[in-house]
Amino acid sequence: MAIKKSELYSSLWRSCDQLRGGMDASQYKDYVLVLLFVKYVSDKYAGQPDALIEVPAGGSFQDMVALKGDKEIGDKINKIIGQLAEANGLKGVIDVADFNDTDKLGKGKDMQDRLSNLVGIFENPGLDFSGNRAEGDDILGDAYEYLMRHFATESGKSKGQFYTPAEVSRIMAQVIGISQAKSQSQTIYDPACGSGSLLLKAADEAKDGVTIYGQEMDNATAALAKMNMILHNNPTAEIWKDNSLANPYFRDRNGNLKTFDFVVANPPFSTKAWSNGFDPTKDLYERFEDGIPPDKNGDYAFLLHILRSLKSTGKGAVILPHGVLFRGNTEGATSAAISFARATSRASSGCPPICSTARAYRPASWFWTRRMPLPARVSS
């Protein structure tokens, strides 16, 4: 019998309740989603030779179950996760959260009970992922995104960092025609991929698949993206942790920016520190040849990075704050670049606030179809 989503969601949210009080809501993900990942890969791959994920002896969810009531449960959970990470090249990805942190999880009997209850919630027989997944239904991925949505809603300081609403992601993918991708060799890229939800929803529109690339500067969020790719059966997706403006990782053999068939992005709105780590006036990748965005507003920096990251026939879509539709006259330094962006764009549109998890912002969407090489310089 297939897992009922309502039961799964309820169980996962109860796990968050076990963590309340010791940490900010934005930190629940560091614990709940790691346990979700361990439970999923243990159910799916434990004991299977040549599986995508190796579940080693001493590195499974069942090893966690055996620890319920153990006085050293926190330290031993860390070791179990470390075993799984070591076996699969996931060090620094799934072993970031410290399950022995007394400040967040309590001391002595408090930690012992809290973690035992947390493991017990995932032990529910109704959450057996080995055979309870309905055909064509990515129920675990949906649960992951359900939790991401709640984290984005509850965390007052990290909203846009984690999650792009699925409806917005699908619209972006449909407008730039990812469904027309003809082979797995075609590529999709997100330079500020967060948890990877936008990349995954966009890639899902490709009937024959596409090759996924993403970069994210926040360590914990990049780790979430890597786990999310595995949970969605995209273990070969390449996610890199670094600042895509200061240190773009994906480059060609000549050291230029790698270009992609499709680019989607929901970068941080109006970031003030966009030029940290490099000098835009001496940019190695010629992204700002026609103007440099203002020091304290990086929206057009991401836009210009995306333009340089598209193939000559590439297509892109980005979500930026609504003000980008009207800044051409006020940001004179980037007027030429903005003119080029508008000249090559298919459409730009304002969106209602519901399109963003950061409800204080009203976003705008911008779509491109590149039908010409990007010139070295563009006159305004």
Secondary structure, DSSP 4 states (H G I P E B T S, - for coil): -PPPHHHHHHHHHHHHHHHTTSS-GGGHHHHHHHHHHHHHHHHHHTT-TT-SS---TT-SHHHHHTTTT-TTHHHHHHHHHHHHHHHTT-TTTTS-S-TT-HHHH-STHHHHHHHHHHHHHHT-GGG-TTT-PPTT--HHHHHHHHHHHHHHHH-SS-HHHH---HHHHHHHHHHTTGGG--STTSEEEETT-TTSHHHHHHHHT-TT--EEEEEES-HHHHHHHHHHHHHTT-TT-EEEES-TTTS---B-TTSSBP-EEEEEE-PPTT-TTTTTTS-GGG-TT-TTTT----TT--HHHHHHHHHHTEEEEEEEEEEEEGGGGG-TTT-GGGHHHHHHHHHHEEEEEE--GGG-SSTT--EEEEEEE--SPPPS----
